[in-house]
Amino acid sequence: METIQVGQLKTDFSAILQEVQNSGKKYIIEYGRKQKKVAMIVPYQEEVEERNFGLLEKSGSFNLHDDFEMTDEEFLGL
């Protein structure tokens, strides 16, 4: 993963997007004199639906695979 200043990003925006698209390269965007990290440019991927359950609600989440054959009610014990 490479870092890039906002000014360079503005100058080379199209070339950087092509690198992200073609090679999967990721960039961290830095801003200001202190080079504060403010954003990332990463290759686009289809969104995966995330669901929070119980104790994971505040600490994280997990993804269910498409071939998971249990209904929500069965999983939750309802």
N, CA and C of each residue as an Amber inpcrd file, in Angstrom:
protein
   234
   0.8560000  -1.1630000   0.0000000   0.0000000   0.0000000   0.0000000
   0.9100000   1.2360000   0.0000000   0.5580000   2.1610000  -0.8180000
   1.3670000   3.3580000  -0.9920000   0.5930000   4.5800000  -0.4870000
   1.3210000   5.5620000   0.0540000   0.6750000   6.8040000   0.4650000
   0.8620000   7.8510000  -0.6310000  -0.0960000   8.7660000  -0.6990000
  -0.0480000   9.8060000  -1.7230000  -0.6460000  11.0820000  -1.1470000
  -0.0020000  12.2090000  -1.4360000  -0.5000000  13.5070000  -0.9970000
  -1.6600000  13.9490000  -1.8980000  -2.5530000  14.7490000  -1.3520000
  -3.7180000  15.2210000  -2.0940000  -3.3040000  15.9410000  -3.3780000
  -2.2830000  16.7720000  -3.3150000  -1.8240000  17.4990000  -4.5000000
  -1.4000000  16.5680000  -5.6270000  -0.6500000  15.5310000  -5.2810000
  -0.2240000  14.5640000  -6.3010000  -1.4260000  13.7900000  -6.8240000
  -2.3600000  13.4630000  -5.9430000  -3.5670000  12.7610000  -6.3700000
  -4.3410000  13.5840000  -7.3820000  -4.4770000  14.8940000  -7.1170000
  -5.2030000  15.7580000  -8.0430000  -4.5050000  15.8200000  -9.3960000
  -3.1800000  15.8610000  -9.3750000  -2.4100000  15.9460000 -10.6130000
  -2.4890000  14.6560000 -11.4270000  -2.3780000  13.5220000 -10.7590000
  -2.2810000  12.2200000 -11.4340000  -3.5150000  11.3480000 -11.2480000
  -4.6700000  11.9560000 -11.0330000  -5.8670000  11.2140000 -10.6720000
  -6.2050000  10.0830000 -11.6520000  -6.2510000  10.3720000 -12.9300000
  -6.6190000   9.3450000 -13.9200000  -5.6290000   8.1930000 -13.9290000
  -4.3410000   8.4980000 -13.8720000  -3.3120000   7.4560000 -13.8760000
  -3.4080000   6.5870000 -12.6240000  -3.6810000   7.2130000 -11.4930000
  -3.8030000   6.4620000 -10.2470000  -5.0210000   5.5450000 -10.2930000
  -6.1350000   6.0460000 -10.7990000  -7.3260000   5.1960000 -10.9290000
  -7.0660000   4.0130000 -11.8520000  -6.3190000   4.2200000 -12.9130000
  -5.9840000   3.1120000 -13.8110000  -5.1320000   2.0680000 -13.0950000
  -4.1650000   2.5200000 -12.2740000  -3.3440000   1.5770000 -11.5120000
  -4.1950000   0.7670000 -10.5420000  -5.1130000   1.4350000  -9.8720000
  -5.9950000   0.7470000  -8.9270000  -6.8390000  -0.2910000  -9.6660000
  -7.3940000   0.1040000 -10.7900000  -8.2490000  -0.7950000 -11.5620000
  -7.4650000  -1.9560000 -12.1610000  -6.3180000  -1.6820000 -12.7550000
  -5.5820000  -2.7030000 -13.5040000  -4.7310000  -3.6180000 -12.6350000
  -4.0980000  -3.0640000 -11.6030000  -3.1730000  -3.8840000 -10.8230000
  -3.6360000  -4.1220000  -9.3900000  -4.7530000  -3.5320000  -9.0020000
  -5.2560000  -3.7430000  -7.6480000  -4.4960000  -2.9710000  -6.5850000
  -3.7010000  -2.0210000  -7.0060000  -2.9050000  -1.2240000  -6.0710000
  -3.8220000  -0.4060000  -5.1620000  -3.3990000  -0.2020000  -3.9140000
  -4.1610000   0.5720000  -2.9450000  -3.3540000   1.8060000  -2.5370000
  -4.0580000   2.9030000  -2.2910000  -3.4120000   4.1490000  -1.8960000
  -4.0410000   4.6990000  -0.6220000  -3.2080000   5.1900000   0.2740000
  -3.6710000   5.9500000   1.4260000  -3.4720000   7.4130000   1.0780000
  -4.5200000   8.2180000   1.2160000  -4.4590000   9.6410000   0.8630000
  -4.1160000  10.4470000   2.1070000  -3.0560000  11.2660000   1.9900000
  -2.6130000  12.1150000   3.0970000  -2.9130000  13.5690000   2.7760000
  -3.1840000  14.3410000   3.8500000  -3.5940000  15.7280000   3.6760000
  -2.8390000  16.6340000   4.6410000  -2.4270000  17.7870000   4.1380000
  -1.8350000  18.8180000   4.9860000  -0.3630000  18.6210000   5.2890000
   0.2010000  19.6090000   6.0010000   1.6240000  19.5780000   6.3470000
   1.9790000  18.3990000   7.2400000   1.0480000  18.0370000   8.0900000
   1.3050000  16.9170000   9.0060000   1.0270000  15.5660000   8.3610000
   0.6590000  15.6050000   7.1020000   0.3850000  14.3960000   6.3210000
  -0.5880000  13.4630000   7.0580000  -1.7000000  14.0260000   7.4680000
  -2.7370000  13.2560000   8.1520000  -3.4090000  12.3110000   7.1640000
  -3.4920000  11.0620000   7.5340000  -4.1440000  10.0590000   6.6810000
  -5.6560000  10.2630000   6.7820000  -6.3070000  10.4960000   5.6260000
  -7.7220000  10.8370000   5.6360000  -8.6160000   9.8670000   4.8610000
  -8.0660000   9.1010000   3.9370000  -8.9090000   8.2230000   3.1240000
  -8.0380000   7.1820000   2.4190000  -8.7250000   6.2520000   1.7680000
  -8.0350000   5.2390000   0.9640000  -8.7330000   5.1090000  -0.3820000
  -7.9570000   4.7690000  -1.3820000  -8.4980000   4.3760000  -2.6780000
  -8.1310000   2.9080000  -2.8350000  -9.1610000   2.0780000  -2.9860000
  -8.9620000   0.6350000  -3.1160000  -9.7770000   0.1430000  -4.3000000
  -9.4120000  -1.0080000  -4.8760000 -10.2020000  -1.5530000  -5.9780000
 -11.6330000  -1.8290000  -5.5370000 -12.5690000  -1.6010000  -6.4270000
 -13.9890000  -1.8260000  -6.1450000 -14.2790000  -3.3160000  -6.0830000
 -15.0640000  -3.7190000  -5.0880000 -15.5620000  -5.0830000  -4.9870000
 -17.0430000  -4.9970000  -4.6720000 -17.7870000  -5.9770000  -5.1280000
 -19.2100000  -6.0120000  -4.8030000 -19.3490000  -6.0290000  -3.2910000
 -20.3240000  -5.2720000  -2.7930000 -20.5530000  -5.2070000  -1.3590000
 -21.0710000  -6.5320000  -0.8340000 -20.5670000  -6.9310000   0.3090000
 -21.0370000  -8.1340000   0.9790000 -21.8970000  -7.6780000   2.1470000
 -23.1060000  -8.2100000   2.2230000 -24.0120000  -7.8150000   3.2960000
 -23.4540000  -8.2780000   4.6340000 -23.3470000  -7.3680000   5.5840000
 -22.8830000  -7.7080000   6.9150000 -24.0410000  -7.6120000   7.8830000
 -24.0800000  -8.5540000   8.8110000 -25.1360000  -8.5450000   9.8160000
 -24.4860000  -8.6610000  11.1820000 -24.9830000  -7.9010000  12.1450000
 -24.4710000  -7.9580000  13.4990000 -25.3980000  -8.7960000  14.3630000
 -24.8050000  -9.6250000  15.2130000 -25.5730000 -10.4910000  16.0980000
 -25.0420000 -10.3730000  17.5150000 -25.9400000 -10.2650000  18.4570000
 -25.6280000 -10.3410000  19.8820000 -24.3940000  -9.5850000  20.3030000
 -23.4320000 -10.3070000  20.8710000 -22.2160000  -9.6920000  21.3950000
 -21.3770000  -9.0260000  20.3160000 -21.5430000  -9.4450000  19.0690000
 -20.7760000  -8.8630000  17.9750000 -21.3090000  -7.5070000  17.5480000
 -22.4580000  -7.1130000  18.0760000 -23.1040000  -5.8870000  17.6190000
 -22.1880000  -4.6760000  17.7450000 -21.4060000  -4.5830000  18.8120000
 -20.5460000  -3.4170000  19.0110000 -19.0840000  -3.7200000  18.7200000
 -18.7120000  -4.9780000  18.6790000 -17.2960000  -5.3140000  18.5420000
 -16.8990000  -5.7730000  17.1490000 -17.8400000  -6.0250000  16.2700000
 -17.4800000  -6.4920000  14.9340000 -18.6400000  -7.1800000  14.2640000
 -18.3620000  -7.8950000  13.1930000 -19.4090000  -8.5990000  12.4760000
 -18.8100000  -9.7970000  11.7620000 -19.6550000 -10.5570000  11.1230000
 -19.1920000 -11.6790000  10.3190000 -20.0830000 -11.7890000   9.0990000
 -19.6110000 -12.4900000   8.1000000 -20.3570000 -12.6520000   6.8560000
 -20.8220000 -14.0940000   6.7380000 -22.0680000 -14.2880000   6.2990000
 -22.5920000 -15.6160000   6.0430000 -22.3540000 -15.9630000   4.5790000
 -21.8860000 -17.1750000   4.3210000 -21.6640000 -17.6070000   2.9490000
 -23.0030000 -17.8170000   2.2360000 -22.9820000 -17.6860000   0.9270000
 -24.2000000 -17.8460000   0.1320000 -24.8170000 -19.2360000   0.2750000
 -23.9900000 -20.2600000   0.5510000 -24.5050000 -21.6200000   0.6460000
 -24.9680000 -21.9860000   2.0610000 -25.0480000 -21.0270000   2.9510000
 -25.5150000 -21.2600000   4.3190000 -27.0010000 -21.6050000   4.2640000
 -27.3830000 -22.7720000   4.7740000 -28.7380000 -23.2840000   4.5800000
 -29.6120000 -23.2140000   5.8170000 -29.3360000 -22.3330000   6.7470000
 -30.1330000 -22.2050000   7.9530000 -30.9050000 -20.8870000   7.8890000
 -32.1750000 -20.9160000   8.2330000 -32.9540000 -19.6810000   8.2350000
 -32.5170000 -18.8110000   9.4100000 -32.8540000 -17.5340000   9.3550000
 -32.5170000 -16.6340000  10.4600000 -33.1480000 -17.1050000  11.7610000
 -34.3890000 -17.5840000  11.6820000 -35.0920000 -18.0440000  12.8780000
 -34.3880000 -19.2490000  13.4880000 -33.9740000 -20.2090000  12.6530000
 -33.2440000 -21.3750000  13.1530000 -31.9370000 -20.9640000  13.8010000
 -31.2210000 -20.0430000  13.1390000 -29.9340000 -19.5840000  13.6420000
 -30.0860000 -18.8960000  15.0040000 -31.1310000 -18.0920000  15.1340000
 -31.3520000 -17.3550000  16.3690000 -32.0840000 -18.1720000  17.4310000
 -32.4990000 -19.3760000  17.0790000 -33.1710000 -20.2400000  18.0380000
 -34.5970000 -19.8210000  18.3510000 -35.2550000 -19.2040000  17.3900000
 -36.6290000 -18.7440000  17.6040000 -37.6450000 -19.7880000  17.2040000
